[in-house]
Amino acid sequence: MGQNSTLILGSGIAGISAGYHLQKQGDSVVIYERENDWGGLCGNFTIDGFRFDKFVHFSFAPDDYTRNIFEESSPTFPHPPVSYNYWQGYWLKHPAQNNLHPLPVEEKVKIIEDFVNRPQKDVSQIENYEEWLRVQYGNYFAENFPFKYTRKYWGVEPEELETKWVGNRLHVSPLSEVLRGSYEEQAENFYYTKFMKYPKKGGFRSILNKCREGLDIRFNKEVVRINPNEKTIYFKDGTKTAYTRLISSLPLPEIVKMIENTPQKIKDAGANLMHTSGYMVSLGFKRPDVAKHLWFYIYDEDILPARVYSPNLKSSDNVPEGCSSLQAEIFFANSGAHENCPPLAGGPKSMILRRGFFNPQTPPEIILEKTIESLISMGLFKEDEIIVKDIRFEKYANVIFDKDIYKNRETVLDYLNKVGIESIGRFGKWEYMWTHQAFEDGRKVKNYAAR
Ligand SMILES: Cc1cc2nc3c(=O)[nH]c(=O)nc-3n(C[C@H](O)[C@H](O)[C@H](O)COP(=O)(O)OP(=O)(O)OC[C@H]3O[C@@H](n4cnc5c(N)ncnc54)[C@H](O)[C@@H]3O)c2cc1C
């Protein structure tokens, strides 16, 4: 490494994008990655010919520049975003409140009655997500659908979340739509995007093939300590390297622990940033037709996964011929102040942040078996059709927008700015970023001369 060296920490989409765009402008860049492969959350793993992405992953980049780069990297399949909801044995097209027709009359009456009589409040006056849901949907639907899903997906009670993050993610229906959908399935797509793209070959991360080519990525290099005064980073393997410029896509709660002499106030702000951690239960089947839906949501709280999707419906390149596959996501709330890592990641910690329905200290093998049992009881497949089963853990899945997020995030980002570390990406900005947004964030980094 020469003296004028730009180092990027993390080879997820934000780190790859920053490296690609800086290199294109003439900077010399090296990326350091903890894992033995690139992609971060966009990455994948393969077991006996079954490829699984890490969580669901489709691309819906709205701007031409990003879309073209993704498409030049790998041709994609366009998928209409048609998904389903499973609720107490009923299958409802998404969004559920617009497609009530499979439900018993009594349920429909309660949902529609409460929708008509929902609390009236100006959205700008709403204080938390619970209230937002009640005002948008009416009490009965809110309590029986999104409240339950919030506990499963975010691991917290809806009243613990603020609302700025919601944006256009949820569809709010006029009464006519709700009524129409209570008689018959609605053909209209109410999803927040009209298209979702997925690479024909190589799994989701292939959208980055073009950018990844020509980048110097050093694998198995886990950063454990940073000295910003001496501009040196230290790795778990005992080596160190100097930098001129440091760009990090590491999660804020982790990087503040690594920087030497970080004041306690900053460490506390980092530890209080809440996020979800998640398990991926990945299943391969010897039958071609197990998956009926590209993805679906499960509201029942006695069934562990919040969402299930089919890698083989994303692309048949993800499975051996004549086979199919499913992956289920199970989340819980986590934070550095009450850190929970499962036995898979080195033994459960003593502190439990138990806000949702799920005990994070449940051993992974039990989670795997319980998930399989539930999916069998939903009629999706039979036990003897499974030929691959796997469970993996990701410590950082989604940023949780609790009421203290903005204050804590600002404290940490100000500090990183002060010690000269540029922070990018979903966990580096601590933001609800999709892949195209993390890509854009990496692209925004200015080249060395222009800073
Ligand atoms: C459940 C779920 C579903 C999603 N679905 C979609 C979707 O359908 N469409 C979409 O567009 N987006 C989706 N996203 C969002 C998308 O995954 C992220 O926005 C994006 O992948 C974030 O990229 P990143 O580079 O910022 O972070 P990451 O991918 O987390 O990259 C960070 C990198 O840093 C590395 N690292 C961490 N610690 C160290 C260390 N100490 N030393 C060295 N390296 C380290 C990590 O290994 C990783 O490679 C989803 C996310 C989740 C959780």
The ligand as an SDF file (V2000), in Angstrom:
LIG
                    3D

 53 58  0  0  0  0  0  0  0  0999 V2000
  -34.6800   -8.8050    4.9870 C   0  0  0  0  0  0  0  0  0  0  0  0
  -34.1320   -7.8660    3.9810 C   0  0  0  0  0  0  0  0  0  0  0  0
  -34.6770   -7.8420    2.7110 C   0  0  0  0  0  0  0  0  0  0  0  0
  -34.2170   -6.9190    1.7590 C   0  0  0  0  0  0  0  0  0  0  0  0
  -34.7790   -6.9330    0.5160 N   0  0  0  0  0  0  0  0  0  0  0  0
  -34.3820   -6.0290   -0.4030 C   0  0  0  0  0  0  0  0  0  0  0  0
  -34.9540   -6.0230   -1.7040 C   0  0  0  0  0  0  0  0  0  0  0  0
  -35.7880   -6.8600   -2.0540 O   0  0  0  0  0  0  0  0  0  0  0  0
  -34.5380   -5.0600   -2.5700 N   0  0  0  0  0  0  0  0  0  0  0  0
  -33.6000   -4.1200   -2.2460 C   0  0  0  0  0  0  0  0  0  0  0  0
  -33.2640   -3.2950   -3.0850 O   0  0  0  0  0  0  0  0  0  0  0  0
  -33.0290   -4.1050   -1.0020 N   0  0  0  0  0  0  0  0  0  0  0  0
  -33.3870   -5.0370   -0.0820 C   0  0  0  0  0  0  0  0  0  0  0  0
  -32.8110   -5.0400    1.1570 N   0  0  0  0  0  0  0  0  0  0  0  0
  -31.8270   -3.9740    1.5060 C   0  0  0  0  0  0  0  0  0  0  0  0
  -30.4060   -4.2790    1.0150 C   0  0  0  0  0  0  0  0  0  0  0  0
  -30.0000   -5.5490    1.4430 O   0  0  0  0  0  0  0  0  0  0  0  0
  -29.4210   -3.2560    1.5770 C   0  0  0  0  0  0  0  0  0  0  0  0
  -29.8370   -1.9440    1.3330 O   0  0  0  0  0  0  0  0  0  0  0  0
  -28.0080   -3.3630    0.9920 C   0  0  0  0  0  0  0  0  0  0  0  0
  -27.6370   -4.6780    0.7050 O   0  0  0  0  0  0  0  0  0  0  0  0
  -27.0310   -2.7260    1.9800 C   0  0  0  0  0  0  0  0  0  0  0  0
  -25.7330   -2.7270    1.4300 O   0  0  0  0  0  0  0  0  0  0  0  0
  -24.5070   -2.1030    2.2320 P   0  0  0  0  0  0  0  0  0  0  0  0
  -23.3200   -2.2360    1.3650 O   0  0  0  0  0  0  0  0  0  0  0  0
  -24.8780   -0.7590    2.7370 O   0  0  0  0  0  0  0  0  0  0  0  0
  -24.3570   -3.0210    3.5620 O   0  0  0  0  0  0  0  0  0  0  0  0
  -23.8930   -4.5420    3.7030 P   0  0  0  0  0  0  0  0  0  0  0  0
  -24.3980   -5.3610    2.6110 O   0  0  0  0  0  0  0  0  0  0  0  0
  -24.2510   -4.9400    5.0980 O   0  0  0  0  0  0  0  0  0  0  0  0
  -22.3100   -4.4700    3.5550 O   0  0  0  0  0  0  0  0  0  0  0  0
  -21.4330   -4.2690    4.6570 C   0  0  0  0  0  0  0  0  0  0  0  0
  -20.2120   -5.1400    4.4360 C   0  0  0  0  0  0  0  0  0  0  0  0
  -19.2690   -4.8880    5.4930 O   0  0  0  0  0  0  0  0  0  0  0  0
  -18.6910   -6.1210    5.8890 C   0  0  0  0  0  0  0  0  0  0  0  0
  -18.1830   -5.9810    7.2660 N   0  0  0  0  0  0  0  0  0  0  0  0
  -18.9020   -5.8820    8.4080 C   0  0  0  0  0  0  0  0  0  0  0  0
  -18.0740   -5.7640    9.4770 N   0  0  0  0  0  0  0  0  0  0  0  0
  -16.8170   -5.7750    8.9950 C   0  0  0  0  0  0  0  0  0  0  0  0
  -15.5250   -5.6690    9.6180 C   0  0  0  0  0  0  0  0  0  0  0  0
  -15.3810   -5.5300   10.9350 N   0  0  0  0  0  0  0  0  0  0  0  0
  -14.4390   -5.6970    8.8080 N   0  0  0  0  0  0  0  0  0  0  0  0
  -14.5630   -5.8270    7.4400 C   0  0  0  0  0  0  0  0  0  0  0  0
  -15.7430   -5.9410    6.8210 N   0  0  0  0  0  0  0  0  0  0  0  0
  -16.8710   -5.9100    7.5840 C   0  0  0  0  0  0  0  0  0  0  0  0
  -19.8480   -7.0980    5.7790 C   0  0  0  0  0  0  0  0  0  0  0  0
  -19.3950   -8.4430    5.7450 O   0  0  0  0  0  0  0  0  0  0  0  0
  -20.5220   -6.6420    4.4900 C   0  0  0  0  0  0  0  0  0  0  0  0
  -19.9520   -7.2850    3.3710 O   0  0  0  0  0  0  0  0  0  0  0  0
  -33.1960   -5.9890    2.1070 C   0  0  0  0  0  0  0  0  0  0  0  0
  -32.6090   -6.0530    3.3640 C   0  0  0  0  0  0  0  0  0  0  0  0
  -33.0580   -6.9860    4.3030 C   0  0  0  0  0  0  0  0  0  0  0  0
  -32.4140   -7.0490    5.6510 C   0  0  0  0  0  0  0  0  0  0  0  0
  1  2  1  0
  2  3  1  0
  2 52  2  0
  3  4  2  0
  4  5  1  0
  4 50  1  0
  5  6  2  0
  6  7  1  0
  6 13  1  0
  7  8  2  0
  7  9  1  0
  9 10  1  0
 10 11  2  0
 10 12  1  0
 12 13  2  0
 13 14  1  0
 14 15  1  0
 14 50  1  0
 15 16  1  0
 16 17  1  0
 16 18  1  0
 18 19  1  0
 18 20  1  0
 20 21  1  0
 20 22  1  0
 22 23  1  0
 23 24  1  0
 24 25  2  0
 24 26  1  0
 24 27  1  0
 27 28  1  0
 28 29  2  0
 28 30  1  0
 28 31  1  0
 31 32  1  0
 32 33  1  0
 33 34  1  0
 33 48  1  0
 34 35  1  0
 35 36  1  0
 35 46  1  0
 36 37  1  0
 36 45  1  0
 37 38  2  0
 38 39  1  0
 39 40  1  0
 39 45  2  0
 40 41  1  0
 40 42  2  0
 42 43  1  0
 43 44  2  0
 44 45  1  0
 46 47  1  0
 46 48  1  0
 48 49  1  0
 50 51  2  0
 51 52  1  0
 52 53  1  0
M  END
$$$$
